[in-house]
Amino acid sequence: MRGFRPAWLLLPLGVFLADAGSKAWVLRHFTEREVLPVIPGFFNITLGFNPGAIFGSLQGAHPGLRGLIFTVAGLVALGYFGWEFTRPQTPSLQRWALGLILGGILGNGADRLAHGAVVDFLDFIFWGWHYWTFNLADSAIVCGAILMGLGLVKAARSASEAHGGAGK
């Protein structure tokens, strides 16, 4: 376990820049709902705008209420995850997870400021089921959450082993 070093900031910055760059490319080359089959029947690039939250929730809410919810939630998330990310005692695996999450939060937050909605374009179909369209920021957040979960399981196992394997 190493302390926080400023070089760690490259992780959320890199996620943010990759997300922003991919969205800028899609916005330049596609019109809303335009579909480009990349792997027909499995993966498309499809430009869409999600004014709501995960899986399109809150789309029907009043725009002012949505804006307030997303602003407060985003600032709280940035504050908490940013604090955890920079703490010297945060384990490296957790710092990776938090960096991915922070970069994703920044990417989707920038969209909300610039477009009033999140820009989505990754469009998958699994065995006839059309999954929700998403973006690189969403992917980073999900990957970060999975890494965070793995880190918590690892820490719990280590704590259990340190206490003589209690609960086995």
DASUL-V124032 format. One record per backbone hydrogen bond with DSSP energy under -1.0 kcal/mol. NH is the residue of the N-H (numbers start at 1). CO is the residue of the C=O. If there is no record, write none. Layout:
BEGIN
[[NH;CO] [NH;CO]]
END
This chain:
BEGIN
[[8;5] [9;6] [10;7] [11;8] [13;9] [14;10] [15;11] [16;12] [17;13] [18;14] [19;15] [20;16] [21;17] [22;18] [23;19] [24;20] [25;21] [26;22] [27;23] [28;24] [29;25] [30;26] [33;47] [34;31] [36;45] [38;43] [39;43] [42;39] [43;39] [44;123] [45;36] [46;121] [47;34] [48;120] [50;118] [53;57] [56;53] [57;54] [59;56] [61;58] [66;62] [67;63] [68;64] [69;65] [70;66] [71;67] [72;68] [73;69] [74;70] [75;71] [76;72] [77;73] [78;74] [79;75] [80;76] [81;77] [82;78] [83;79] [84;80] [85;81] [86;82] [90;87] [95;91] [96;92] [97;93] [98;94] [99;95] [100;96] [101;97] [102;98] [103;99] [104;100] [105;101] [106;102] [107;103] [108;104] [109;105] [110;106] [111;107] [112;108] [113;109] [114;110] [115;111] [116;112] [118;50] [120;48] [121;134] [122;134] [123;44] [125;42] [126;129] [129;126] [131;124] [134;122] [139;135] [140;136] [141;137] [142;138] [143;139] [144;140] [145;141] [146;142] [147;143] [148;144] [149;145] [150;146] [151;147] [152;148] [153;149] [154;150] [155;151] [156;152] [157;153] [158;154] [159;155] [160;156] [161;157] [162;158] [163;159] [164;161] [165;160] [168;165]]
END
